Amino acid sequence: MTLKEIAKNTSTKFVDVRSETEFKMGHVKNAVNIPLDQFQQRYGEIKGLGETPVVFYCRSGNRSGQAVGYLRKMGIDNIYNGGALEDLQYYLN
């Protein structure tokens, strides 16, 4: 399954790991904002984590990659690095 197919899946959840300020400037509809510097304390707020697809994104894909790497080390699957917000928005349109 491609990232585009995963992103368009109605059960997919989105997590924006950018700062609150960046999030307020624009984000994927219904995305949850958990800034990377708060991620280790707050990742439990992601409903369906490991059960339904969850796509993480940020400005460039670096921070979202770190979040995905952290969760994979914890044994959590069904998570994806969506890369940059602009890339993800392209897939959703």
C-alpha contacts under 8 A as a table, 3 or more apart, distances in Angstrom:
res1	aa1	res2	aa2	distance
1	M	5	E	6.24
1	M	6	I	6.80
2	T	5	E	5.19
2	T	6	I	6.27
3	L	6	I	4.95
3	L	7	A	5.95
3	L	80	Y	7.82
3	L	82	G	7.16
3	L	91	Y	7.88
4	K	7	A	5.09
4	K	8	K	6.22
4	K	91	Y	5.09
4	K	92	L	7.11
5	E	8	K	5.22
5	E	9	N	6.26
6	I	9	N	5.20
6	I	12	T	6.75
6	I	53	P	7.16
7	A	12	T	6.35
7	A	55	V	7.22
7	A	88	L	7.60
7	A	91	Y	6.92
7	A	92	L	6.46
8	K	12	T	7.48
8	K	91	Y	7.62
8	K	92	L	6.02
9	N	12	T	5.50
11	S	52	T	6.51
11	S	53	P	6.97
12	T	52	T	6.29
12	T	53	P	4.77
12	T	54	V	5.57
12	T	55	V	7.12
13	K	30	N	7.96
13	K	31	A	6.94
13	K	52	T	7.48
13	K	53	P	6.32
13	K	54	V	4.71
13	K	55	V	6.25
14	F	28	V	7.30
14	F	30	N	7.29
14	F	31	A	4.72
14	F	32	V	6.36
14	F	54	V	5.66
14	F	55	V	4.88
14	F	56	F	5.84
14	F	57	Y	7.64
15	V	31	A	5.36
15	V	32	V	4.82
15	V	33	N	5.87
15	V	34	I	6.79
15	V	46	I	7.89
15	V	54	V	7.18
15	V	55	V	6.24
15	V	56	F	4.75
15	V	57	Y	6.45
16	D	23	F	7.19
16	D	27	H	7.40
16	D	31	A	6.37
16	D	32	V	6.02
16	D	33	N	4.79
16	D	34	I	6.17
16	D	35	P	7.08
16	D	56	F	5.90
16	D	57	Y	5.19
16	D	58	C	5.80
16	D	64	S	7.76
17	V	33	N	6.03
17	V	34	I	5.08
17	V	35	P	4.22
17	V	36	L	5.03
17	V	39	F	7.70
17	V	56	F	6.97
17	V	57	Y	6.29
17	V	58	C	5.55
17	V	63	R	6.64
17	V	64	S	6.16
17	V	67	A	7.77
18	R	22	E	5.97
18	R	23	F	6.30
18	R	33	N	7.23
18	R	34	I	7.26
18	R	35	P	4.96
18	R	36	L	6.56
18	R	57	Y	7.85
18	R	58	C	5.23
18	R	59	R	6.99
18	R	63	R	7.55
19	S	22	E	5.20
19	S	23	F	6.18
19	S	33	N	7.85
19	S	34	I	7.79
19	S	35	P	5.03
19	S	36	L	7.64
20	E	23	F	4.97
20	E	24	K	6.17
20	E	33	N	7.02
20	E	35	P	6.91
21	T	24	K	5.21
21	T	25	M	6.57
22	E	25	M	5.22
22	E	26	G	6.99
23	F	26	G	5.49
23	F	27	H	5.68
23	F	33	N	6.83
24	K	27	H	7.28
27	H	31	A	6.88
27	H	85	L	7.08
28	V	31	A	5.46
28	V	85	L	7.53
28	V	89	Q	7.05
32	V	46	I	7.71
34	I	38	Q	6.49
34	I	39	F	5.96
34	I	42	R	6.88
34	I	43	Y	7.39
35	P	38	Q	5.43
35	P	39	F	6.05
36	L	39	F	4.77
36	L	40	Q	7.89
36	L	63	R	6.53
36	L	64	S	7.87
36	L	67	A	6.93
37	D	40	Q	7.70
38	Q	41	Q	5.73
38	Q	42	R	6.13
39	F	42	R	5.09
39	F	43	Y	5.42
39	F	67	A	7.28
40	Q	43	Y	5.99
41	Q	44	G	7.64
42	R	45	E	5.75
43	Y	46	I	5.83
44	G	47	K	7.59
44	G	49	L	7.95
46	I	49	L	5.71
48	G	51	E	5.10
48	G	52	T	5.39
49	L	52	T	6.34
49	L	53	P	7.53
49	L	54	V	6.75
49	L	76	I	7.66
49	L	78	N	7.82
49	L	79	I	7.84
50	G	53	P	7.12
50	G	54	V	7.77
50	G	76	I	5.51
50	G	77	D	5.25
50	G	78	N	5.38
50	G	79	I	6.96
51	E	78	N	6.90
52	T	78	N	6.62
53	P	78	N	5.05
53	P	79	I	5.80
53	P	80	Y	7.59
54	V	78	N	6.56
54	V	79	I	4.87
54	V	80	Y	6.25
55	V	79	I	5.90
55	V	80	Y	4.73
55	V	81	N	5.83
55	V	82	G	5.60
56	F	64	S	5.28
56	F	65	G	7.82
56	F	67	A	7.55
56	F	68	V	7.23
56	F	79	I	7.58
56	F	80	Y	6.15
56	F	81	N	5.12
56	F	82	G	5.46
56	F	83	G	7.35
57	Y	60	S	7.96
57	Y	61	G	6.08
57	Y	63	R	7.56
57	Y	64	S	4.90
57	Y	81	N	6.20
57	Y	82	G	4.99
57	Y	83	G	5.07
57	Y	84	A	5.67
57	Y	85	L	5.99
57	Y	88	L	7.64
58	C	61	G	5.56
58	C	62	N	7.31
58	C	63	R	6.15
58	C	64	S	5.64
58	C	83	G	6.38
58	C	84	A	5.18
58	C	85	L	5.77
59	R	62	N	7.81
59	R	63	R	7.96
59	R	83	G	7.46
59	R	84	A	4.70
59	R	85	L	5.80
59	R	86	E	7.92
60	S	63	R	7.56
60	S	83	G	5.92
60	S	84	A	4.40
60	S	85	L	7.55
61	G	64	S	5.27
61	G	65	G	5.88
61	G	81	N	6.96
61	G	82	G	6.95
61	G	83	G	3.65
61	G	84	A	4.95
62	N	65	G	5.08
62	N	66	Q	6.39
62	N	83	G	7.34
63	R	66	Q	5.03
63	R	67	A	6.35
64	S	67	A	5.04
64	S	68	V	6.19
64	S	81	N	5.80
64	S	82	G	7.40
64	S	83	G	6.61
65	G	68	V	5.13
65	G	69	G	6.01
65	G	81	N	5.62
65	G	83	G	7.51
66	Q	69	G	5.03
66	Q	70	Y	6.12
67	A	70	Y	5.16
67	A	71	L	6.38
68	V	71	L	5.23
68	V	72	R	6.07
68	V	79	I	6.59
68	V	80	Y	6.61
68	V	81	N	6.37
69	G	72	R	5.12
69	G	73	K	6.23
70	Y	73	K	5.32
70	Y	74	M	6.64
71	L	74	M	5.00
71	L	75	G	6.56
71	L	76	I	5.46
71	L	77	D	7.83
72	R	75	G	4.93
72	R	76	I	5.02
72	R	77	D	6.34
73	K	76	I	7.40
76	I	79	I	7.42
82	G	85	L	7.74
82	G	87	D	7.51
82	G	88	L	5.97
83	G	87	D	6.60
83	G	88	L	6.93
84	A	87	D	5.23
84	A	88	L	6.38
85	L	88	L	5.17
85	L	89	Q	6.12
86	E	89	Q	5.10
86	E	90	Y	6.24
87	D	90	Y	5.11
87	D	91	Y	6.52
88	L	91	Y	5.10
88	L	92	L	6.32
89	Q	92	L	5.03
89	Q	93	N	6.32
90	Y	93	N	5.38
